[in-house]
Amino acid sequence: MVGTLKKHSYRIGTISKLAGIPVPTLRVWESRYAAFSPVKTDGQHRMYAEEDLLRATLLKQLSDAGHAISTIANLNVQELNQLYRKHQNASPAHTQGPTNQVVMMTVVGLGLAGRIESKKFSLHMEGHNLQIADIYADLEAAKTGPRSVQTKILLLKVNTLHEIVMRDIQEITAKINVLQVIVLYNFGRDQVAQAMRSAGMLVRREPIADYELAELLQSVMQVKPAHTLPEPTLSTHIAPRKYSDETLARVANISTNVLCECPRHVAELITQLASFEQYSQECLNNSTEDAHLHTYLASISGSARALFEQALEKVAQHEGIKL
């Protein structure tokens, strides 16, 4: 029972506030349509799980769109999300304006998905058409579960960061082939967080406000708000570093068979770009505009660094240098 209660950590008042549904309505949906499955504490208080929060949020959105609760109450989370996505795509606002290009996202964490799907959060994403394609309860489900469409963003919420979590995220990223990974966490080692940043992930510690998370998502979307800096597109995944500073220093000091300084220059450029990429990721932010700018700079320098690594491989092959 204790383990069950850990998973059911929301009271009905919290679900009501976060999903925007009156408590009496939630009780009717539960008793009449079996929309939720709370557990009771020893004091007979109903406790709800993260999945209930997500279900409540999606049911609210769909009922507001005209769906009868009796027809959707027993759909699972993925079916509710797919139905909600169809409604979004059919909406007239979906096709209006150049900034409404759809960016699909995979979310790991039911509570996080409920947060993203809420109307409160959507207010911070006006002008940006972001849709959740797949939702997974945890990392294990994301590793083994099916996916519906190709997504460009992988957004995850984990309680703790450690080496195993990082490896699991890398496995998921390789499987679903996303272009950008955003990780939110509560506790973790700084070394692991930095290693994930060096691997091209955006890592932020909770709590992070809705507007800050929205800014972060907007910074990696293809949409370019007219009042902000031009954003890097997601057409190229920012790969992790291939070569250490020691390897690059060795290449820079190798004498070539011809009078050519290309190996040295390319190696030095990669070192400088990698240093600036790391600096941009670690730079302190005094405002959301600062965070927006640093994300942009990290993306640009990371992309350039990855391109020069490809160039170094060609130079090394031509010169017979082993990397």
Secondary structure as GFF3:
##gff-version 3
##sequence-region A 1 323
A	DSSP	alpha_helix	2	7	.	.	.	ID=ss1
A	DSSP	beta_strand	10	11	.	.	.	ID=ss2
A	DSSP	alpha_helix	12	19	.	.	.	ID=ss3
A	DSSP	alpha_helix	23	33	.	.	.	ID=ss4
A	DSSP	beta_strand	39	40	.	.	.	ID=ss5
A	DSSP	beta_strand	46	48	.	.	.	ID=ss6
A	DSSP	alpha_helix	50	64	.	.	.	ID=ss7
A	DSSP	alpha_helix	69	72	.	.	.	ID=ss8
A	DSSP	alpha_helix	77	90	.	.	.	ID=ss9
A	DSSP	three_ten_helix	92	95	.	.	.	ID=ss10
A	DSSP	beta_strand	103	108	.	.	.	ID=ss11
A	DSSP	alpha_helix	110	117	.	.	.	ID=ss12
A	DSSP	alpha_helix	119	122	.	.	.	ID=ss13
A	DSSP	three_ten_helix	123	125	.	.	.	ID=ss14
A	DSSP	beta_strand	130	136	.	.	.	ID=ss15
A	DSSP	alpha_helix	139	144	.	.	.	ID=ss16
A	DSSP	beta_strand	153	161	.	.	.	ID=ss17
A	DSSP	alpha_helix	163	176	.	.	.	ID=ss18
A	DSSP	beta_strand	180	188	.	.	.	ID=ss19
A	DSSP	alpha_helix	190	198	.	.	.	ID=ss20
A	DSSP	beta_strand	202	205	.	.	.	ID=ss21
A	DSSP	alpha_helix	210	219	.	.	.	ID=ss22
A	DSSP	alpha_helix	245	252	.	.	.	ID=ss23
A	DSSP	alpha_helix	262	282	.	.	.	ID=ss24
A	DSSP	alpha_helix	288	319	.	.	.	ID=ss25
###
